[in-house]
Amino acid sequence: MDTKRIISFLRQVMENNNRPWFQEHKEEYMAVRADFEAGIAEAINRIATFDPDIAHVTVKDAVYRFYRDTRFTTDKSPYKNHLGAYINAKGKKALRGGYYIHVEPDHCLLAIGNYWLPTNILTACRNEIMGNEAEWLRCVENDEFKRYFDSDEVHTDWEESWDAPQGFGLTKLKTCPAGFPRDYAHVKYLRLKDYCCWHAVGNDFFSQADWLDRMEDIFRTGKPMMDFTNSVIDDYE
């Protein structure tokens, strides 16, 4: 993936986010998108070696549109400033967790898990965490998981953000959820409103010769956590 070219084009979009400019540079966009999609095809093939559930996913299934939906926002910029792909066995709109690849100037990242859950499924996941505490802790408190996703030392606010270099849980309750014991030793996991973990990478990450190996290492590290929550979520989908 030629991320130098992709990042350069995205920077230009950020400075010229309008339809006339974009139409003049449509050919460059098509070349950049084709390069990104070729990288996503490689990523799908690699992920399928350790997660066969996604082997049927196509590039078209995974890659998001570059055109923004401006109907319900005051920001009417027609184009995104990033390229993204969500590799999920049940599709981009599924509740179950999947693998996300994000290319944006100075904000590239890899993420794994799910981004939101309705209250009834969150409650079921929390009950499963308490009921199978030892297994959950094996997934999220090992050294590798902490190396890639622990945010205790880099981001301490109760609500996480993609701006943090890494993290686990984009949105969290400020206190223990109703109906659960406030004195539970691992209450921080009950406060999560999603089970998404992410790790930021450099602008040149996806152009390096070993990027697939490094991607696999990060995704493999987060997969046990995702499998744990997916075992609950799949009962509802």
KAKA-V310460 format. One record per backbone hydrogen bond with DSSP energy under -1.0 kcal/mol. NH is the residue of the N-H (numbers start at 1). CO is the residue of the C=O. E is the energy in kcal/mol with one decimal. If there is no record, write none. Layout:
BEGIN
NH:CO:E
NH:CO:E
END
This chain:
BEGIN
3:1:-1.8
6:2:-2.1
7:3:-3.3
8:4:-1.9
9:5:-2.3
10:6:-2.5
11:7:-2.2
12:8:-1.6
13:9:-2.1
14:10:-2.3
15:11:-1.3
16:12:-1.3
18:16:-2.2
22:18:-2.0
23:19:-2.7
24:20:-1.6
25:21:-1.0
26:23:-1.1
29:25:-2.1
30:26:-2.5
31:27:-2.0
32:28:-2.5
33:29:-3.0
34:30:-2.1
35:31:-1.9
36:32:-2.4
37:33:-2.9
38:34:-2.0
39:35:-1.7
40:36:-2.1
41:37:-2.2
42:38:-1.7
43:39:-2.2
44:40:-2.8
45:41:-2.1
46:42:-2.2
47:43:-3.0
48:44:-2.3
49:46:-1.3
50:47:-1.6
51:47:-1.7
54:51:-1.9
55:52:-1.8
57:54:-1.8
62:58:-1.4
63:59:-2.7
64:84:-2.5
68:78:-2.3
73:70:-1.0
80:66:-2.4
83:103:-2.4
85:101:-2.1
86:62:-2.6
87:99:-3.5
91:88:-1.6
94:91:-1.6
98:113:-2.3
99:87:-2.2
100:111:-3.2
101:85:-2.5
102:109:-2.2
103:83:-3.0
107:104:-2.6
109:102:-2.0
110:199:-2.2
111:100:-2.3
112:197:-2.6
113:98:-2.3
122:118:-2.4
123:119:-2.6
124:120:-1.6
125:121:-2.5
126:122:-2.6
127:123:-2.4
128:124:-2.1
129:125:-2.4
130:126:-2.1
131:127:-2.6
132:128:-2.3
136:132:-2.2
137:133:-2.8
138:134:-1.7
139:135:-1.3
140:136:-1.8
141:137:-2.3
146:142:-2.1
147:143:-2.1
148:144:-1.8
149:145:-2.9
150:146:-1.4
155:151:-2.5
164:161:-1.9
167:198:-1.8
169:196:-3.5
173:191:-2.9
180:177:-1.6
184:181:-1.4
187:184:-1.5
189:186:-1.7
191:187:-1.4
193:171:-2.7
197:112:-2.6
198:167:-2.1
199:110:-2.7
200:165:-3.1
201:108:-2.4
205:202:-1.6
207:204:-1.3
208:205:-1.3
211:208:-1.7
214:210:-2.3
215:211:-2.8
216:212:-2.5
217:213:-2.0
218:214:-2.0
219:215:-2.8
220:216:-3.1
221:217:-1.6
222:218:-1.5
223:219:-1.6
226:222:-1.9
227:223:-3.3
228:224:-2.0
229:225:-2.0
230:226:-3.0
231:227:-1.8
233:229:-2.8
234:230:-2.9
235:232:-1.3
236:233:-2.2
END
